[in-house]
Amino acid sequence: ETERERFERKAMVKRIAANLAMLHSSMDADVEVALSEALEDLAQAKLRIERVNAEKESLEDALERSELRAEDEKARADAAAEQLQMKVSSAGSSDDGRGLERDEDRR
């Protein structure tokens, strides 16, 4: 191997190393851009998840309030039905026939 061949080989190795370094740096830039975009996508996804969770909590709270109102209304209706049943029972047991006449008089 001559001095010139050795010099050309070293120059070629240096060019290859420089090209690899350039490729590596451009890959780093591409990777950096891709990572940046991925982080931005993750941040947006996190915000969407937080909004969905907040909406879910709101809906769960509304459902719970609705269920409580329904329970209250049922309790009131049951109490009213029980009072009505008690009135009907007491009117029937103390009725000597005049209860019907009173109903007719009211009409």
C-alpha positions in Angstrom: 0.0 0.0 0.0 1.4 3.3 -1.0 1.4 6.5 0.9 -1.2 8.0 -1.5 -3.5 4.9 -1.0 -3.2 5.3 2.8 -3.9 9.0 2.5 -7.0 8.3 0.3 -8.2 5.6 2.6 -7.9 7.9 5.6 -9.7 10.7 3.7 -12.5 8.2 2.7 -12.8 7.1 6.4 -13.0 10.7 7.5 -15.7 11.4 4.8 -17.7 8.3 5.9 -17.3 9.4 9.6 -18.4 13.0 8.6 -21.4 11.6 6.6 -22.4 9.3 9.5 -22.1 12.3 12.0 -24.3 14.4 9.6 -26.8 11.5 9.3 -26.8 11.0 13.0 -27.4 14.7 13.7 -30.2 14.8 11.1 -31.7 11.7 12.7 -31.4 13.4 16.0 -33.3 16.4 14.6 -35.9 14.1 13.1 -36.2 12.2 16.3 -36.4 15.5 18.3 -39.2 16.7 16.1 -41.0 13.4 16.3 -40.6 13.4 20.1 -41.8 17.0 20.3 -44.9 16.2 18.2 -45.5 13.1 20.3 -45.3 15.1 23.5 -47.7 17.7 22.1 -50.1 14.9 21.2 -49.8 13.4 24.7 -50.5 16.8 26.2 -53.6 17.2 24.1 -54.7 13.7 24.9 -54.2 14.4 28.6 -56.4 17.5 28.3 -59.1 15.5 26.5 -59.0 12.8 29.2 -59.3 15.5 31.9 -62.3 17.0 30.1 -64.0 13.7 29.7 -63.3 12.8 33.4 -64.8 16.1 34.5 -67.8 15.6 32.3 -68.2 12.1 33.7 -68.0 13.3 37.2 -70.6 16.0 36.4 -72.9 13.4 34.9 -72.4 11.1 37.9 -73.3 14.0 40.2 -76.4 14.8 38.2 -77.4 11.2 38.2 -77.0 11.0 42.0 -79.1 14.1 42.5 -81.7 12.8 40.2 -81.8 9.5 42.1 -82.1 11.3 45.4 -85.0 13.4 44.0 -86.7 10.2 42.7 -86.3 8.6 46.1 -87.8 11.7 47.9 -90.7 11.8 45.5 -91.3 8.1 45.9 -91.2 8.5 49.7 -93.7 11.4 49.5 -96.0 9.4 47.2 -95.8 6.3 49.5 -96.6 8.5 52.5 -99.6 10.1 50.6 -100.8 6.7 49.5 -100.5 5.4 53.1 -102.5 8.4 54.4 -105.1 7.9 51.8 -105.3 4.2 52.6 -105.7 5.1 56.3 -108.5 7.5 55.5 -110.3 5.0 53.3 -109.9 2.3 56.0 -111.1 4.5 58.8 -114.0 5.8 56.6 -115.0 2.2 55.8 -114.8 0.9 59.4 -116.8 3.8 60.8 -119.2 4.0 57.9 -122.8 3.1 58.9 -124.1 3.8 55.4 -124.1 7.6 55.8 -120.7 7.9 54.3 -122.1 7.2 50.9 -124.9 9.8 51.5 -122.3 12.4 52.4 -120.4 11.7 49.2 -123.6 12.1 47.2 -124.4 15.3 49.1 -121.0 16.7 48.2 -121.7 16.1 44.6 
